[in-house]
Amino acid sequence: MKRYYILVLVLSFIAGWAQDKQPYQIYNKEGKKTTYANLLKEGTATDVILFGEHHDNSIVHWLQLELTKDLAGKKKLVLGAEMLEADDQKSLNAYLEGRIDHKVLDSFVRLWPNYKTDYKPLVDFAKEKHFPVIATNVPRRYASMVYKGGLEALDKLPADEKEWIAPLPIAYDANLPGYKGMLEMAGGHGGENLPKAQAIKDATMAHFILANIVKGTVFIHFNGTYHSENFEGINWYINRQAPSVKMLTIATVSQKDISALEKEHLQKADYIIVVDEDVTKTH
């Protein structure tokens, strides 16, 4: 009888475990399940982490904050973000130094609509820890210039405004799969300048990451996953300019079933976060 009750308890435990739900699973680039602990361990031993996100994914934003906090318990950090544009750096510094509050920052800086819920916690954590936060993205008006007139349109900028973009001329490889895929997805809309507008963002983010790496720290950068997945985009520009920099890439994908990584997502990054497609969106 005793064995019977033990068996019932074991079976009940297994049944309960099988019914558990989890919103995400982490995989390595070969598609094998791995753990957050492994990601954290490897992250502390690198120079740059490119954390590719889906901008509206609540689970990924939570993971970004948790990873930042846990890394900060082991190393000093520099934070950087696509969501902040280079010409807003002075206002951002004023906020980090306590010279202006969030209301004033919001009036001076082009903050994303979901900044308050998704990125402000990261900036405020950096402020608390006295970590730099770097506005790495190209001002959007310059990306628009490239979209309309190609990379050569940037040559007309005055010298002081060129400080907010990667040094000219911008290297560009139209044959990179990511840029070719962008043209295909757009169905030809925007012509050959569409991926060039992406490239000026990638190149500028890489430039400001490299300009703000501090020895002995980890630079953790938050960007849309398309900007760094498949080891292209920002990753390509950093490797081209500074191949000795050690990088770790994280990609985000959504799947209906997170129990196995779908083949199309293999090799997208060193770590691939698969999120249940039904996870709450932040906006």
Protein Blocks (a to p, Z undefined) as FASTA:
>chain_A
ZZmmmmmmmmmmmmmmmmpccfbdcddfkopacdfklmmmmmmmcfbdcddddfklmklm
mmmmmmmmmmmmmbccddddfkbcfklmmmmmmmmnopacfklmmmmpccdfklmmmmmm
mmmmmmmnopacddfbdcfklmmmmmmnojklmmmpcfklmmmpccddddddfkbmklmm
mmmmnnopopjmlmmmmmmmmmmmmmmmmmmccehiacdddddfklmgghiajlmmmmmm
mmmbccddddddddfblkbccfklgokbmbdcdddfkbccfZZ
